[in-house]
């Protein structure tokens, strides 16, 4: 076994793929939370739960959608802005947007 094979095996052991049943459970929860969110669009707790589900399914587009709504609903909270900066930097490689959201998060923190 070569060095790269050992590294790959190590990564696979540390980060197992989610089981099909877990994915199905998360997708079912997404449907339920989406319906709840449509009925109560200003409920930040539902949006945060929905965001967590999208993290589990690695859906960047939907994560961004939830975080943008959260940043609007919770203008004094830097968390959604910080997460947006992280997604744009690490997942989408968009330095300009990452910097934009990081600056907004820093403004919120500085004004706290």
DSSP file (Angstrom, degrees, kcal/mol; ACC not computed):
  #  RESIDUE AA STRUCTURE BP1 BP2  ACC     N-H-->O    O-->H-N    N-H-->O    O-->H-N    TCO  KAPPA ALPHA  PHI   PSI    X-CA   Y-CA   Z-CA
    1    1 A X              0   0    0      0, 0.0     2,-0.0     0, 0.0     0, 0.0   0.000 360.0 360.0 360.0 123.9    0.0    0.0    0.0
    2    2 A X     >  -     0   0    0      1,-0.1     4,-2.1     4,-0.0     5,-0.2  -0.220 360.0 -99.9 -79.3 172.2    1.5    3.3   -1.1
    3    3 A X  H  > S+     0   0    0      1,-0.2     4,-2.4     2,-0.2     5,-0.2   0.905 122.5  50.6 -59.7 -44.8    1.4    6.6    0.8
    4    4 A X  H  > S+     0   0    0      1,-0.2     4,-2.6     2,-0.2    -1,-0.2   0.879 109.1  52.0 -64.3 -36.6   -1.5    8.0   -1.2
    5    5 A X  H  > S+     0   0    0      2,-0.2     4,-2.6     1,-0.2    -1,-0.2   0.899 109.4  50.0 -64.4 -40.0   -3.5    4.8   -0.6
    6    6 A X  H  X S+     0   0    0     -4,-2.1     4,-2.3     2,-0.2    -2,-0.2   0.913 111.9  47.7 -64.1 -42.5   -2.8    5.1    3.1
    7    7 A X  H  X S+     0   0    0     -4,-2.4     4,-2.5     2,-0.2    -2,-0.2   0.934 112.5  49.1 -63.5 -46.1   -4.0    8.8    3.1
    8    8 A X  H  X S+     0   0    0     -4,-2.6     4,-2.6     1,-0.2    -2,-0.2   0.921 112.1  48.1 -59.9 -45.0   -7.1    7.9    1.2
    9    9 A X  H  X S+     0   0    0     -4,-2.6     4,-2.1     1,-0.2    -1,-0.2   0.895 110.7  52.3 -63.3 -39.8   -8.0    5.0    3.5
   10   10 A X  H  X S+     0   0    0     -4,-2.3     4,-1.9     2,-0.2    -2,-0.2   0.914 110.9  46.9 -61.9 -43.8   -7.4    7.3    6.5
   11   11 A X  H  X S+     0   0    0     -4,-2.5     4,-2.4     1,-0.2    -2,-0.2   0.918 110.9  51.8 -65.3 -43.6   -9.7    9.9    5.1
   12   12 A X  H  < S+     0   0    0     -4,-2.6    -1,-0.2     1,-0.2    -2,-0.2   0.871 110.3  49.1 -61.3 -37.3  -12.4    7.3    4.3
   13   13 A X  H  < S+     0   0    0     -4,-2.1     3,-0.4     1,-0.2    -1,-0.2   0.871 114.5  44.3 -70.3 -36.7  -12.2    6.0    7.8
   14   14 A X  H  < S+     0   0    0     -4,-1.9     2,-0.4     1,-0.2    -2,-0.2   0.818 122.7  35.4 -78.5 -30.9  -12.5    9.5    9.4
   15   15 A X  S  < S-     0   0    0     -4,-2.4    -1,-0.2    -5,-0.2    -2,-0.1  -0.666  77.8-171.5-126.4  75.6  -15.3   10.7    7.1
   16   16 A X        -     0   0    0     -3,-0.4     2,-0.1    -2,-0.4    -3,-0.1  -0.340  32.7-104.0 -66.5 148.3  -17.7    7.9    6.2
   17   17 A X        -     0   0    0      1,-0.1    -1,-0.1    -5,-0.1     2,-0.0  -0.448  43.8-100.3 -67.9 143.1  -20.3    8.5    3.6
   18   18 A X        -     0   0    0     38,-0.1    -1,-0.1    -2,-0.1    -3,-0.0  -0.377  42.3-108.5 -65.7 145.1  -23.7    9.1    5.0
   19   19 A X     >  -     0   0    0      1,-0.1     4,-2.2    -3,-0.1     5,-0.2  -0.288  22.5-114.3 -70.5 159.1  -25.9    6.0    4.8
   20   20 A X  H  > S+     0   0    0      1,-0.2     4,-2.7     2,-0.2     5,-0.2   0.886 117.9  53.6 -61.5 -39.2  -28.8    5.9    2.3
   21   21 A X  H  > S+     0   0    0      1,-0.2     4,-2.3     2,-0.2    -1,-0.2   0.880 108.2  49.6 -65.3 -36.3  -31.3    5.8    5.2
   22   22 A X  H  > S+     0   0    0      2,-0.2     4,-2.4     1,-0.2    -2,-0.2   0.907 111.6  48.6 -67.7 -41.1  -29.7    8.9    6.8
   23   23 A X  H  X S+     0   0    0     -4,-2.2     4,-2.7     2,-0.2    -2,-0.2   0.926 112.3  48.5 -63.2 -44.9  -29.9   10.8    3.5
   24   24 A X  H  X S+     0   0    0     -4,-2.7     4,-2.2     1,-0.2    -2,-0.2   0.901 111.3  50.3 -62.3 -40.8  -33.6    9.7    3.0
   25   25 A X  H  X S+     0   0    0     -4,-2.3     4,-2.1     2,-0.2    -1,-0.2   0.907 111.9  47.9 -63.6 -42.0  -34.3   10.9    6.6
   26   26 A X  H  X S+     0   0    0     -4,-2.4     4,-2.3     2,-0.2    -2,-0.2   0.902 110.8  50.7 -66.7 -41.3  -32.7   14.2    5.9
   27   27 A X  H  X S+     0   0    0     -4,-2.7     4,-1.9     2,-0.2    -1,-0.2   0.874 110.1  50.4 -65.0 -36.2  -34.5   14.7    2.7
   28   28 A X  H  X S+     0   0    0     -4,-2.2     4,-2.1     2,-0.2    -1,-0.2   0.911 110.4  49.8 -65.3 -42.1  -37.8   14.0    4.4
   29   29 A X  H  X S+     0   0    0     -4,-2.1     4,-2.9     1,-0.2     5,-0.2   0.873 107.0  55.7 -64.4 -37.3  -37.0   16.5    7.1
   30   30 A X  H  X S+     0   0    0     -4,-2.3     4,-2.6     2,-0.2    -1,-0.2   0.920 107.3  49.3 -60.5 -44.2  -36.1   19.1    4.4
   31   31 A X  H  X S+     0   0    0     -4,-1.9     4,-2.0     2,-0.2    -2,-0.2   0.924 113.2  46.5 -61.3 -44.6  -39.6   18.6    2.9
   32   32 A X  H  X S+     0   0    0     -4,-2.1     4,-2.2     1,-0.2    -2,-0.2   0.924 114.9  45.9 -63.5 -45.6  -41.2   19.0    6.3
   33   33 A X  H  X S+     0   0    0     -4,-2.9     4,-2.7     2,-0.2    -1,-0.2   0.851 109.1  55.7 -68.6 -33.9  -39.2   22.1    7.2
   34   34 A X  H  X S+     0   0    0     -4,-2.6     4,-2.2    -5,-0.2    -1,-0.2   0.927 108.9  47.4 -63.6 -44.0  -39.7   23.7    3.7
   35   35 A X  H  X S+     0   0    0     -4,-2.0     4,-1.7     2,-0.2    -2,-0.2   0.925 113.3  48.3 -61.6 -44.8  -43.5   23.4    4.3
   36   36 A X  H  X S+     0   0    0     -4,-2.2     4,-1.9     1,-0.2    -2,-0.2   0.901 110.9  51.3 -61.7 -40.8  -43.2   24.9    7.7
   37   37 A X  H  < S+     0   0    0     -4,-2.7    -1,-0.2     1,-0.2    -2,-0.2   0.864 106.9  53.0 -66.4 -36.4  -41.0   27.7    6.4
   38   38 A X  H  < S+     0   0    0     -4,-2.2     3,-0.5     1,-0.2    -1,-0.2   0.874 112.4  45.2 -65.7 -36.2  -43.5   28.5    3.7
   39   39 A X  H  < S+     0   0    0     -4,-1.7    -2,-0.2     1,-0.3    -1,-0.2   0.799 130.7  23.3 -75.2 -29.5  -46.2   28.8    6.4
   40   40 A X    ><  +     0   0    0     -4,-1.9     3,-1.8    -5,-0.2    -1,-0.3  -0.611  69.5 170.5-137.6  73.7  -44.0   30.9    8.7
   41   41 A X  T 3  S+     0   0    0     -3,-0.5    -1,-0.1     1,-0.3    -4,-0.1   0.624  75.9  58.0 -66.4 -13.0  -41.3   32.6    6.6
   42   42 A X  T 3  S+     0   0    0      4,-0.0     2,-1.0    31,-0.0    -1,-0.3   0.320  74.5 111.6 -98.8   9.0  -40.0   34.7    9.4
   43   43 A X    <>  -     0   0    0     -3,-1.8     4,-1.7    -6,-0.2     3,-0.2  -0.724  45.3-173.2 -86.6 103.3  -39.2   31.8   11.7
   44   44 A X  H  > S+     0   0    0     -2,-1.0     4,-2.4     1,-0.2    -1,-0.2   0.796  80.2  61.6 -68.6 -28.9  -35.4   31.9   12.0
   45   45 A X  H  > S+     0   0    0      2,-0.2     4,-2.1     1,-0.2    -1,-0.2   0.922 105.1  47.3 -64.3 -43.3  -35.3   28.6   14.0
   46   46 A X  H  > S+     0   0    0      1,-0.2     4,-2.5     2,-0.2    -2,-0.2   0.923 112.3  50.2 -62.6 -44.2  -37.0   26.7   11.1
   47   47 A X  H  X S+     0   0    0     -4,-1.7     4,-2.7     1,-0.2    -2,-0.2   0.883 109.4  51.1 -62.0 -38.3  -34.5   28.3    8.6
   48   48 A X  H  X S+     0   0    0     -4,-2.4     4,-2.1     2,-0.2    -1,-0.2   0.898 110.9  48.0 -67.2 -39.7  -31.6   27.3   10.8
   49   49 A X  H  X S+     0   0    0     -4,-2.1     4,-1.8     2,-0.2    -2,-0.2   0.902 112.3  49.9 -64.2 -41.0  -32.8   23.7   10.9
   50   50 A X  H  X S+     0   0    0     -4,-2.5     4,-2.1     1,-0.2    -2,-0.2   0.908 108.6  52.4 -64.0 -42.5  -33.3   23.7    7.2
   51   51 A X  H  X S+     0   0    0     -4,-2.7     4,-1.9     1,-0.2    -1,-0.2   0.912 106.8  53.5 -58.0 -43.6  -29.8   25.1    6.7
   52   52 A X  H  X S+     0   0    0     -4,-2.1     4,-1.9     1,-0.2    -1,-0.2   0.881 107.2  51.3 -60.8 -39.1  -28.4   22.3    8.9
   53   53 A X  H  X S+     0   0    0     -4,-1.8     4,-1.7     1,-0.2    -1,-0.2   0.904 108.6  50.8 -64.0 -41.3  -30.1   19.8    6.6
   54   54 A X  H  X>S+     0   0    0     -4,-2.1     5,-2.3     1,-0.2     4,-0.5   0.808 106.3  55.4 -68.9 -28.0  -28.6   21.3    3.6
   55   55 A X  H ><5S+     0   0    0     -4,-1.9     3,-0.8     3,-0.2    -1,-0.2   0.927 107.4  50.2 -64.3 -44.1  -25.2   21.2    5.2
   56   56 A X  H 3<5S+     0   0    0     -4,-1.9    -2,-0.2     1,-0.2    -1,-0.2   0.834 116.0  41.2 -63.3 -33.0  -25.7   17.4    5.7
   57   57 A X  H 3<5S-     0   0    0     -4,-1.7    -1,-0.2    -5,-0.1    -2,-0.2   0.430 107.8-125.7 -95.5   0.7  -26.7   17.0    2.0
   58   58 A X  T <<5 +     0   0    0     -3,-0.8     2,-1.0    -4,-0.5    -3,-0.2   0.879  51.4 158.1  58.1  43.0  -23.9   19.4    0.8
   59   59 A X     >< -     0   0    0     -5,-2.3     4,-2.2     1,-0.2    -1,-0.2  -0.781  16.5-179.7 -99.9  91.3  -26.3   21.6   -1.1
   60   60 A X  H  > S+     0   0    0     -2,-1.0     4,-2.6     1,-0.2     5,-0.2   0.881  77.5  55.0 -60.8 -41.8  -24.5   24.9   -1.4
   61   61 A X  H  > S+     0   0    0      1,-0.2     4,-2.0     2,-0.2    -1,-0.2   0.922 112.6  41.9 -59.9 -45.5  -27.2   26.7   -3.3
   62   62 A X  H  > S+     0   0    0      2,-0.2     4,-2.4     1,-0.2    -1,-0.2   0.838 111.3  55.9 -72.7 -33.0  -29.8   26.0   -0.7
   63   63 A X  H  X S+     0   0    0     -4,-2.2     4,-2.6     2,-0.2    -2,-0.2   0.942 109.3  47.5 -61.4 -45.6  -27.4   26.7    2.2
   64   64 A X  H  X S+     0   0    0     -4,-2.6     4,-2.7     1,-0.2     5,-0.2   0.918 109.8  53.0 -61.1 -44.3  -26.8   30.1    0.6
   65   65 A X  H  X S+     0   0    0     -4,-2.0     4,-1.9    -5,-0.2    -1,-0.2   0.926 112.1  44.7 -57.8 -47.0  -30.5   30.7    0.2
   66   66 A X  H  X S+     0   0    0     -4,-2.4     4,-2.7     1,-0.2    -2,-0.2   0.923 113.7  49.4 -63.7 -45.2  -31.2   29.9    3.9
   67   67 A X  H  X S+     0   0    0     -4,-2.6     4,-2.6     1,-0.2    -2,-0.2   0.871 108.7  52.3 -66.3 -36.7  -28.3   32.0    5.2
   68   68 A X  H  X S+     0   0    0     -4,-2.7     4,-1.5     2,-0.2    -1,-0.2   0.916 111.7  46.9 -64.6 -41.3  -29.3   35.0    3.1
   69   69 A X  H  X S+     0   0    0     -4,-1.9     4,-2.5    -5,-0.2    -2,-0.2   0.918 112.8  50.0 -63.8 -42.8  -32.8   34.8    4.6
   70   70 A X  H  X S+     0   0    0     -4,-2.7     4,-2.9     1,-0.2    -2,-0.2   0.901 107.3  53.3 -63.2 -40.5  -31.4   34.4    8.0
   71   71 A X  H  < S+     0   0    0     -4,-2.6    -1,-0.2     1,-0.2    -2,-0.2   0.835 111.6  47.0 -65.8 -29.9  -29.1   37.4    7.6
   72   72 A X  H >< S+     0   0    0     -4,-1.5     3,-0.5    -5,-0.2    -2,-0.2   0.903 116.3  43.1 -73.5 -43.2  -32.1   39.5    6.6
   73   73 A X  H 3< S+     0   0    0     -4,-2.5     2,-0.3     1,-0.3    -2,-0.2   0.816 124.2  36.4 -71.9 -31.1  -34.2   38.2    9.5
   74   74 A X  T ><  +     0   0    0     -4,-2.9     3,-2.2    -5,-0.2    -1,-0.3  -0.603  66.4 165.7-122.9  69.2  -31.4   38.5   12.1
   75   75 A X  T <  S+     0   0    0     -3,-0.5    -1,-0.1    -2,-0.3    -2,-0.1   0.710  77.0  54.4 -62.5 -19.8  -29.4   41.7   11.0
   76   76 A X  T 3  S+     0   0    0     -3,-0.1     2,-0.6    36,-0.0    -1,-0.3   0.374  90.4  89.6 -93.2   5.1  -27.6   41.8   14.3
   77   77 A X    <   -     0   0    0     -3,-2.2     4,-0.5    -6,-0.2     3,-0.2  -0.901  53.7-168.9-107.8 121.9  -26.3   38.2   14.1
   78   78 A X     >  +     0   0    0     -2,-0.6     4,-2.8     1,-0.2     5,-0.2   0.636  69.7  87.5 -82.5 -13.8  -22.9   37.7   12.3
   79   79 A X  H  > S+     0   0    0      1,-0.2     4,-2.5     2,-0.2     5,-0.2   0.921  88.2  45.5 -55.9 -52.2  -23.3   33.9   12.1
   80   80 A X  H  > S+     0   0    0     -3,-0.2     4,-2.2     1,-0.2    -1,-0.2   0.904 115.6  48.2 -60.8 -37.9  -25.2   33.7    8.8
   81   81 A X  H  > S+     0   0    0     -4,-0.5     4,-2.3     2,-0.2    -1,-0.2   0.899 111.1  50.0 -67.3 -40.3  -22.8   36.2    7.2
   82   82 A X  H  X S+     0   0    0     -4,-2.8     4,-2.1     2,-0.2    -2,-0.2   0.901 111.2  49.1 -64.5 -41.0  -19.8   34.4    8.5
   83   83 A X  H  X S+     0   0    0     -4,-2.5     4,-2.5    -5,-0.2    -2,-0.2   0.889 109.2  52.5 -66.3 -39.0  -21.1   31.1    7.1
   84   84 A X  H  X S+     0   0    0     -4,-2.2     4,-2.6    -5,-0.2     5,-0.2   0.921 108.9  50.0 -61.2 -43.7  -21.8   32.7    3.7
   85   85 A X  H  X S+     0   0    0     -4,-2.3     4,-2.1     1,-0.2    -2,-0.2   0.912 111.1  49.8 -60.0 -42.1  -18.2   34.0    3.6
   86   86 A X  H  X>S+     0   0    0     -4,-2.1     4,-3.1     2,-0.2     5,-0.5   0.910 111.0  48.3 -63.8 -43.9  -17.0   30.5    4.4
   87   87 A X  I  X>S+     0   0    0     -4,-2.5     4,-2.0     1,-0.2     5,-1.9   0.937 113.2  47.0 -62.9 -47.3  -19.1   28.9    1.7
   88   88 A X  I  <5S+     0   0    0     -4,-2.6     6,-3.4     3,-0.2    -1,-0.2   0.871 119.5  40.5 -64.8 -35.2  -18.0   31.4   -1.0
   89   89 A X  I  <5S+     0   0    0     -4,-2.1     4,-0.3    -5,-0.2    -2,-0.2   0.952 127.6  26.3 -76.7 -50.6  -14.4   31.0    0.0
   90   90 A X  I  <5S+     0   0    0     -4,-3.1    -3,-0.2    -5,-0.2    -2,-0.2   0.770 132.1  28.4 -91.5 -27.7  -14.1   27.3    0.6
   91   91 A X  I  <<S+     0   0    0     -4,-2.0    -3,-0.2    -5,-0.5    -4,-0.1   0.810 132.0  27.0-101.5 -37.1  -16.8   25.7   -1.5
   92   92 A X  S   <S-     0   0    0     -5,-1.9    -3,-0.2     2,-0.1    -4,-0.2   0.488  88.6-135.2-108.4  -4.8  -17.3   28.1   -4.5
   93   93 A X        +     0   0    0     -6,-0.3     2,-0.8    -4,-0.3    -4,-0.2   0.855  53.4 145.2  52.2  40.6  -13.8   29.7   -4.6
   94   94 A X     >  +     0   0    0     -6,-3.4     4,-2.4     1,-0.2    -1,-0.2  -0.814  22.9 178.2-109.4  89.4  -15.4   33.1   -5.0
   95   95 A X  H  > S+     0   0    0     -2,-0.8     4,-2.6     1,-0.2     5,-0.2   0.853  76.4  56.1 -62.1 -36.8  -13.0   35.4   -3.2
   96   96 A X  H  > S+     0   0    0      2,-0.2     4,-2.1     1,-0.2    -1,-0.2   0.937 112.2  40.5 -64.4 -47.2  -14.9   38.6   -4.0
   97   97 A X  H  > S+     0   0    0      2,-0.2     4,-2.6     1,-0.2     5,-0.3   0.884 113.7  54.8 -68.9 -37.2  -18.2   37.4   -2.5
   98   98 A X  H  X S+     0   0    0     -4,-2.4     4,-2.4     1,-0.2    -2,-0.2   0.932 110.3  46.1 -59.6 -44.9  -16.4   35.8    0.4
   99   99 A X  H  X S+     0   0    0     -4,-2.6     4,-2.6     2,-0.2    -2,-0.2   0.899 110.1  54.5 -64.7 -40.9  -14.7   39.1    1.2
  100  100 A X  H  X S+     0   0    0     -4,-2.1     4,-1.9     1,-0.2    -2,-0.2   0.946 113.5  40.5 -57.1 -51.0  -18.0   40.9    0.8
  101  101 A X  H  X S+     0   0    0     -4,-2.6     4,-2.5     1,-0.2    -1,-0.2   0.845 113.3  54.2 -71.5 -32.6  -19.8   38.7    3.4
  102  102 A X  H  X S+     0   0    0     -4,-2.4     4,-2.6    -5,-0.3    -1,-0.2   0.910 108.6  49.5 -65.7 -40.5  -16.8   38.6    5.7
  103  103 A X  H  X S+     0   0    0     -4,-2.6     4,-2.2     2,-0.2    -2,-0.2   0.900 111.0  49.5 -64.1 -40.2  -16.7   42.4    5.8
  104  104 A X  H  X S+     0   0    0     -4,-1.9     4,-2.0     2,-0.2    -2,-0.2   0.913 111.5  49.3 -64.2 -41.8  -20.5   42.5    6.5
  105  105 A X  H  X S+     0   0    0     -4,-2.5     4,-2.4     1,-0.2    -2,-0.2   0.914 110.6  50.3 -63.4 -42.2  -19.9   39.9    9.4
  106  106 A X  H  X S+     0   0    0     -4,-2.6     4,-2.7     1,-0.2    -1,-0.2   0.885 107.9  53.5 -63.6 -38.6  -17.1   42.0   10.7
  107  107 A X  H  X S+     0   0    0     -4,-2.2     4,-1.7     2,-0.2    -1,-0.2   0.914 109.4  48.2 -61.2 -42.7  -19.3   45.1   10.7
  108  108 A X  H  < S+     0   0    0     -4,-2.0     4,-0.5     1,-0.2    -2,-0.2   0.926 112.9  47.9 -63.6 -44.5  -22.0   43.3   12.7
  109  109 A X  H >< S+     0   0    0     -4,-2.4     3,-0.9     1,-0.2    -2,-0.2   0.905 112.3  49.2 -63.3 -41.2  -19.4   42.2   15.2
  110  110 A X  H 3< S+     0   0    0     -4,-2.7    -1,-0.2     1,-0.2    -2,-0.2   0.787 111.2  49.5 -70.1 -27.5  -17.9   45.6   15.5
  111  111 A X  T 3<        0   0    0     -4,-1.7    -1,-0.2     1,-0.2    -2,-0.2   0.466 360.0 360.0 -89.9  -1.0  -21.3   47.3   16.0
  112  112 A X    <         0   0    0     -3,-0.9    -1,-0.2    -4,-0.5    -2,-0.1   0.484 360.0 360.0 -74.7 360.0  -22.3   44.8   18.7
